Amino acid sequence: MKKILLLLVSALLVTNPLFAQFRVVGYFANWSTGFPNNITSVDLNKVTHINIAFANPNGTGTLTGVTNAQATTIVNACHAKGVKVFISMGGAGAPGATYAGLVNNTTNINNFVTKIMAFVTTNNLDGVDVDIEGDVLDGTTVTATQYQNFVTALGTALHAQSKQMSAALATWFATNVTNTAAAQFDWIGLMSYDQCGPWSGPCQHSPLSLAQSDFTYWNTTKAVPASKLVVGVPFYGYGWGIYDVGDEIGYCDIISAHPGAENANQVGAAPDVIYYNGLALMQQKATYALANASGIMIWQITEDCASTDTRSLLRKIDGVIHPLPVTLLDFTGNLICNTTVLNWNTASEINNDHFNVERSADGILFNSIGSVKKNGTDSQIKHYSFTDINPLSGTNYYRLAQYDVDGSVSYSHNIKIDHTNNIMFTVYPNPFESEIKISKPLNLIASCVIRDLQGDIQYQYISSGEETVARIQPSLSPGIYFLSIYSQDNVNVFKIAKE
């Protein structure tokens, strides 16, 4: 497979209407930690296909590298979620001489196809992904004609059993893929990455422009319809200089080692640099694929962070394909009276059921702390509020989990409220007749502002640092007011009553 809003756009509320299903294809490597049981770490609600990578033939054509038991574990987990599973053959370092001996004549091709179909049938697979790349499909080891004859025979056998066949192909070896061969596949994943790597000087190995040029080439020169083209994206990067590890570096490893890197496409600068695809670039590619192609192909899916993490690339892709049914205008939070008051506004709501408010100490692992029901379903601006009366000591991260009526969920951005330096005040008596006392820490200068219910300022006072109890005597009419105490970077608000 590889070479070795918040303010949402209404046009994206549905996937590309030209195609029945927008594919999200994730390659699942057999060398990933915990294989095959780590399939449970993949958010199968956000993919349509899993390609098990890789199985390759021995000299007799029998597929090796993935056992029947391993394939069954993956198939059972995926089918339970309605996700199709393909076995992917080839990949970097595939045994070229073995493939050459299996596709060099009709008899050998038919024998090889029979062995492949036996593996597919035994393991209840949905198809085969042919990932024979340029180091094998070089015009000598395997020729263009041999490749064409092989994929034609395999496609015929698969389609006879209502199975499918896909391919992972790159433009750099496209001269060895005839138009007839390309037409055999149900879809083709374009390997729009690895235009540079440890074998070359540093560069962005997978820019948006590469995806665009690859799509144009295969759509026009190779005459593959857009409904059969899937845009390939990398969940990894490459490092040079001090970051050179000789191979790819997983996206989640990059952003875990370099906080904030999810908001960029590189770490460092040449000669010591890592290039990868961050959230914004991945969103651009997903938007391009949704508008032009029939899907997204991911190498490889276990290199992402968990989809519950707001930094997840798969989550970003899914947000483009299935945007929030709610147009969220803003989401803010304020520290008030040792609590966190959260406010958000929506411009429209389609099939919204409710919001869960979630909190985290680290911005990664979130727990629900409350729920807020919807406030109608229309295009009117609506305001929501929630108060966390028992925030965590220190930094608190908050996000909204918006639940649709069908149970699907989408998440807002995170906001951060710091309770580390929250300063304690006591206001008494309340209600008051003429004087209010405010106890505060010594040497703290605080500004006090009293507002009426309309928000108009009725009284202001600045306390000195020497006093621990400030006494104020505001001239107010009987009624309800709000006393705001500003100190350092905090504001505490108290509801007070004048008798």
C-alpha positions in Angstrom: 0.0 0.0 0.0 2.9 2.3 0.5 6.4 2.6 -0.8 9.0 1.9 2.0 -16.3 24.2 13.0 -17.3 24.9 14.0 -19.3 26.9 11.5 -20.1 24.0 9.2 -20.6 24.1 5.4 -24.1 23.0 4.6 -23.0 21.6 1.3 -21.2 18.8 3.2 -24.3 17.6 5.1 -24.4 14.6 2.8 -21.7 12.7 1.1 -21.0 13.0 -2.6 -24.3 12.3 -4.2 -22.6 10.8 -7.3 -21.7 7.7 -5.4 -23.8 5.3 -3.3 -21.2 5.1 -0.5 -18.2 7.2 0.4 -15.6 4.7 1.3 -13.2 5.1 4.2 -10.6 2.4 3.8 -8.2 1.7 6.6 -5.1 -0.5 6.2 -4.6 -2.7 9.3 -0.9 -3.9 9.5 -0.1 -7.4 10.7 3.0 -6.0 12.5 1.1 -3.5 14.5 1.3 -4.0 18.3 -1.3 -6.5 19.5 -2.4 -7.8 16.1 -5.0 -9.0 15.5 -6.8 -8.2 18.7 -5.9 -4.5 18.5 -8.7 -4.3 15.9 -10.8 -3.3 18.9 -8.8 -0.1 19.2 -10.0 1.0 15.7 -13.2 3.1 15.7 -15.1 0.9 13.2 -18.0 3.3 13.3 -15.9 5.6 11.2 -14.6 3.3 8.5 -16.4 1.3 5.7 -13.5 -1.1 4.9 -10.5 -2.7 6.6 -7.7 -4.0 4.5 -5.6 -6.6 6.3 -1.9 -5.9 5.3 -0.2 -8.0 4.2 -0.6 -11.6 3.0 1.9 -12.8 0.3 2.2 -16.1 -1.5 4.7 -18.8 -1.1 6.1 -20.6 -4.1 2.9 -22.7 -4.6 0.6 -19.6 -4.4 -0.7 -20.2 -0.8 -1.1 -16.9 1.1 1.0 -16.5 4.2 1.5 -13.8 6.7 -2.0 -13.8 8.1 -3.4 -17.0 9.6 -7.0 -18.1 9.4 -7.5 -17.5 13.1 -6.1 -13.9 12.8 -8.3 -13.2 9.8 -11.4 -14.6 11.6 -10.8 -12.4 14.6 -10.7 -9.3 12.4 -13.6 -10.3 10.2 -15.9 -11.0 13.1 -15.2 -7.7 14.8 -15.7 -5.8 11.5 -18.7 -7.6 10.3 -20.4 -6.9 13.6 -20.1 -3.2 12.8 -21.1 -3.6 9.1 -17.5 -3.0 8.0 -16.2 -5.0 5.0 -12.8 -6.8 5.2 -10.3 -7.3 2.3 -7.0 -9.2 2.4 -4.3 -7.0 0.9 -1.5 -8.7 -1.1 1.9 -7.2 -1.8 3.1 -4.1 -0.1 6.7 -2.9 0.3 9.2 -5.7 0.1 6.8 -8.2 -1.4 8.5 -11.3 -2.8 9.0 -10.2 -6.4 10.5 -13.4 -7.6 7.6 -15.4 -6.2 5.0 -13.2 -7.8 6.9 -13.4 -11.1 6.7 -17.2 -11.0 3.0 -17.2 -10.2 1.7 -14.8 -12.9 4.0 -15.7 -15.9 1.5 -17.8 -17.7 -2.2 -18.7 -17.7 -1.8 -22.0 -15.9 0.1 -20.5 -13.0 -2.3 -17.5 -12.8 -5.3 -19.8 -12.6 -3.6 -21.9 -9.8 -2.7 -18.7 -7.9 -6.2 -17.3 -8.2 -7.6 -20.6 -6.9 -5.4 -20.4 -3.8 -6.4 -16.8 -3.2 -10.1 -17.6 -3.5 -9.7 -20.5 -1.1 -8.3 -18.0 1.5 -11.1 -15.5 0.8 -13.8 -18.2 1.2 -12.4 -19.9 4.2 -12.2 -16.6 6.1 -15.5 -15.1 4.9 -13.6 -12.1 3.4 -15.4 -9.5 1.3 -12.7 -9.0 -1.3 -9.0 -8.7 -2.2 -6.8 -5.6 -2.4 -4.0 -6.0 -4.9 -1.1 -3.9 -3.6 1.6 -5.0 -6.0 3.8 -2.0 -6.2 6.6 -0.6 -8.4 9.4 -2.6 -6.9 7.7 -5.7 -8.3 5.5 -4.2 -11.0 8.6 -2.8 -12.7 8.1 -4.1 -16.2 10.7 -6.8 -15.8 9.9 -8.7 -12.6 6.3 -8.5 -13.4 5.3 -7.0 -16.7 2.3 -4.8 -17.5 0.8 -7.7 -19.6 1.3 -10.2 -16.8 -0.3 -7.9 -14.2 -3.2 -7.2 -16.5 -3.8 -10.9 -17.1 -3.6 -11.7 -13.3 -6.0 -9.0 -12.1 -8.4 -9.8 -14.9 -8.6 -13.5 -13.8 -8.7 -12.6 -10.1 -11.5 -10.0 -10.7 -13.5 -12.4 -12.7 -13.3 -15.0 -9.9 -14.1 -12.6 -7.1 -17.1 -11.0 -9.0 -18.5 -14.5 -9.7 -18.9 -14.8 -5.9 -20.1 -11.3 -5.4 -16.8 -10.3 -3.9 -14.8 -7.1 -4.8 -11.3 -6.2 -5.9 -9.4 -3.0 -5.1 -5.9 -1.8 -5.7 -3.4 0.5 -4.2 -1.5 2.3 -7.0 0.9 5.2 -7.4 1.5 7.4 -10.4 5.2 6.8 -10.4 4.7 3.2 -11.7 1.5 3.8 -13.6 3.2 3.1 -17.0 3.0 -0.6 -16.0 -0.7 -0.5 -15.3 -2.6 -0.6 -18.6 -6.0 1.0 -18.9 -7.5 -2.4 -19.2 -5.9 -3.5 -16.0 -7.1 -0.4 -14.2 -10.7 -1.0 -15.4 -10.8 -4.4 -13.6 -10.9 -2.9 -10.1 -14.0 -1.9 -8.2 -11.9 1.0 -7.0 -8.4 2.2 -6.9 -6.7 3.8 -3.9 -4.2 6.4 -5.0 -1.0 6.4 -3.0 -0.6 10.1 -2.8 2.3 10.1 -0.4 6.0 9.2 -0.2 7.1 11.7 -2.8 10.2 11.9 -0.6 11.5 10.1 2.5 14.6 8.9 4.3 15.9 7.9 0.9 15.9 11.6 -0.3 16.2 15.1 1.0 13.5 16.5 3.3 10.1 17.7 1.9 6.4 17.5 2.6 5.9 13.9 1.4 2.2 14.2 1.0 0.9 17.7 0.0 -2.7 18.3 -1.1 -1.3 19.1 -4.6 0.0 15.5 -4.9 -3.5 14.1 -4.2 -5.0 16.5 -6.8 -2.5 15.7 -9.5 -2.7 12.0 -8.9 -6.5 12.1 -9.1 -6.4 14.1 -12.4 -3.9 11.6 -13.9 -5.8 8.5 -13.1 -9.2 10.1 -14.0 -8.0 11.4 -17.4 -5.0 9.5 -18.6 -6.0 6.2 -17.2 -9.8 6.8 -17.8 -10.8 5.6 -14.3 -14.1 7.2 -13.3 -14.2 9.3 -10.2 -16.6 6.8 -8.7 -13.7 4.3 -8.6 -11.0 6.6 -7.3 -10.1 6.8 -3.6 -7.7 9.5 -2.3 -4.9 8.0 -0.2 -3.7 9.8 3.0 -0.9 9.1 5.4 -1.3 8.7 9.1 2.5 8.9 9.5 5.4 11.2 8.7 9.1 11.1 7.9 12.0 12.6 9.8 15.3 13.9 8.8 18.5 14.9 10.7 18.0 14.2 14.4 14.5 12.9 13.7 15.6 10.3 11.1 14.5 6.8 12.3 14.9 5.2 8.9 11.2 4.6 8.4 7.8 6.2 8.9 6.8 7.8 12.3 3.2 7.3 13.4 1.1 10.5 13.6 0.1 9.9 17.2 3.7 9.3 18.2 4.6 12.6 16.5 2.0 14.7 18.3 2.5 13.0 21.6 6.2 13.8 21.5 5.6 17.4 20.3 2.5 19.0 21.9 0.5 21.2 19.6 2.0 19.5 16.5 -1.5 18.4 15.4 -2.0 22.0 14.4 0.9 22.0 12.0 2.4 19.8 9.2 6.0 19.8 10.4 8.1 19.7 13.5 11.4 21.6 13.4 13.1 22.9 10.3 15.5 21.4 7.8 17.9 19.7 8.2 16.2 18.5 11.5 12.6 18.2 10.6 9.5 15.9 10.5 6.9 16.3 7.8 3.4 14.8 8.1 -0.2 15.7 7.7 -1.8 17.6 10.6 -5.5 18.2 11.2 -6.0 21.2 8.9 -4.3 19.5 5.9 -6.2 16.2 6.6 -9.5 18.2 6.6 -8.5 19.8 3.3 -7.9 16.4 1.7 -11.1 14.9 3.1 -13.0 17.9 1.7 -11.3 17.4 -1.7 -12.1 13.7 -1.7 -15.7 14.2 -0.7 -16.2 16.7 -3.6 -14.3 14.8 -6.3 -13.6 11.2 -5.5 -15.4 8.2 -3.9 -13.5 7.8 -0.7 -10.4 8.1 1.5 -7.7 5.4 1.9 -5.6 5.4 5.1 -2.1 4.1 5.6 -2.2 2.9 8.3 -5.0 3.2 10.7 -3.3 2.1 13.9 -0.9 5.0 13.7 -3.7 7.5 14.6 -4.7 8.5 18.1 -7.9 7.2 19.5 -10.9 8.7 17.8 -12.1 10.0 21.2 -9.1 12.3 21.1 -9.8 15.6 19.4 -6.4 15.3 17.7 -7.4 12.2 15.9 -7.1 12.3 12.1 -9.8 9.7 11.6 -12.1 11.8 13.7 -11.3 14.9 11.6 -12.1 12.9 8.4 -15.3 11.7 9.8 -16.2 15.3 10.8 -16.0 16.3 7.1 -18.0 13.3 5.9 -20.6 13.4 8.7 -20.6 16.9 10.0 -22.5 17.9 13.1 -26.3 18.2 12.6 -25.9 21.3 14.7 -24.3 24.6 13.6 -22.3 25.6 16.7 -21.7 29.4 16.7 -19.5 29.5 19.8 -18.6 27.5 22.9 -17.1 29.4 25.9 -16.4 29.0 29.6 -15.9 31.3 32.5 -14.6 30.8 36.1 -17.4 32.2 38.3 -17.6 31.7 42.1 -15.3 28.7 42.1 -17.5 27.1 39.4 -17.2 26.9 35.6 -20.0 28.3 33.7 -20.2 27.1 30.1 -22.2 28.8 27.4 -22.8 27.9 23.8 -25.0 29.1 20.9 -26.4 27.3 17.9 -27.6 28.7 14.6 -29.5 25.7 13.5 -30.3 22.2 14.7 -31.2 19.2 12.6 -32.2 16.0 14.4 -30.4 17.1 17.5 -31.4 15.1 20.7 -29.2 16.5 23.4 -25.7 17.7 24.5 -23.5 15.9 27.0 -21.0 18.2 28.7 -17.7 16.3 29.1 -14.7 17.2 31.3 -11.0 16.1 31.3 -7.9 16.8 33.4 -5.6 16.3 30.4 -7.6 17.2 27.3 -7.5 13.5 26.1 -9.6 11.3 28.4 -13.1 12.9 28.9 -16.0 11.9 31.2 -19.6 13.2 31.0 -20.6 15.5 33.9 -24.1 16.4 32.7 -26.6 16.6 30.0 -28.6 19.4 28.4 -31.7 18.7 26.3 -32.2 20.3 22.9 -34.1 23.6 22.6 -36.1 23.0 19.5 -35.2 22.0 15.9 -35.1 24.9 13.6 -32.8 27.6 12.2 -33.3 30.1 15.1 -30.3 31.0 17.3 -30.5 29.2 20.6 -28.5 29.7 23.8 -27.4 27.0 26.2 -25.7 27.1 29.5 -24.3 24.6 32.0 -22.5 25.1 35.3 -19.9 22.7 36.7 -20.3 23.3 40.4 -17.4 20.9 41.3 -14.5 21.6 38.9 -11.2 19.8 39.2 -8.4 21.5 41.0 -6.0 22.8 38.4 -6.7 22.8 34.7 -10.1 21.7 33.4 -10.8 20.9 29.7 -14.4 20.9 28.5 -16.1 19.8 25.3 -19.6 19.2 24.0 -20.8 15.7 22.8 -23.7 16.4 20.5 -26.1 13.4 20.2 -28.3 13.0 17.2 -31.7 11.3 17.5 -30.3 8.1 16.0 -27.6 7.9 18.7 -24.7 9.1 16.6 -22.3 11.5 18.4 -20.1 14.4 17.3 -17.8 16.5 19.4 -17.0 20.3 19.7 -13.6 21.8 20.2 -12.0 21.8 23.6 -11.9 24.8 25.9 -9.6 25.2 28.9 -10.5 26.7 32.3 -7.8 27.0 34.9 -8.8 26.7 38.6 -5.2 26.5 39.8 -5.1 30.1 41.0 -8.7 30.4 41.9 -8.9 32.9 44.7 -11.4 32.5 47.5 -13.7 35.4 48.4 -16.6 35.5 50.9 -19.4 38.1 50.6 -21.6 38.8 53.6 -24.2 39.6 54.7 -26.5 38.6 51.9 -29.1 40.1 51.7 -27.6 43.4 53.0 -29.1 46.6 54.2 -26.3 49.2 53.8 -22.9 47.6 53.9 -21.3 44.6 52.2 -18.2 42.9 53.6 -15.8 41.1 51.2 -13.1 38.9 52.8 -10.0 38.3 50.6 -6.4 37.3 50.9 -3.9 39.8 52.2 -1.9 41.9 49.7 -4.5 41.2 47.0 -5.8 44.2 45.1 -9.3 43.5 43.8 -11.7 45.5 41.7 -15.4 45.2 42.6 -18.2 46.0 40.2 -22.0 45.8 40.9 -24.4 45.5 38.0 -28.2 45.5 37.8 -30.1 42.8 36.1 -29.8 44.7 32.8 -26.0 44.6 33.1 -25.6 48.3 33.8 -22.9 49.3 36.3 -24.3 50.8 39.5 -21.2 50.8 41.7 -17.4 50.3 41.5 -14.7 50.0 44.1 -11.0 49.0 44.2 -9.8 47.4 47.4 -6.3 48.0 48.8 -3.8 45.2 49.2 -3.5 45.8 53.0 -7.1 45.0 53.9 -8.4 41.4 54.3 -12.0 42.6 54.6 -13.2 45.2 52.3 -16.3 47.2 53.4 -18.4 48.8 50.7 -21.5 50.9 51.1 -23.2 51.1 47.7 -26.2 53.4 47.3 -28.6 51.0 45.6 -32.4 50.7 45.4 -33.8 47.5 46.9 -33.5 44.5 44.5 -31.2 41.9 43.0 -27.7 42.7 41.7 -24.5 40.9 40.6 -21.2 41.6 42.3 -18.2 40.9 40.1 -14.8 40.7 41.8 -11.8 41.0 39.4 -8.4 39.9 40.7 -5.3 38.8 38.7 -6.7 36.7 35.8 -9.9 35.6 37.6 -13.4 36.9 38.0 -15.8 35.8 40.7 -19.5 36.7 40.4 -21.9 36.7 43.3 -25.7 37.3 43.2 -26.6 39.7 46.0 -29.8 41.3 47.3 -30.4 44.8 48.7 -33.2 45.0 51.3 
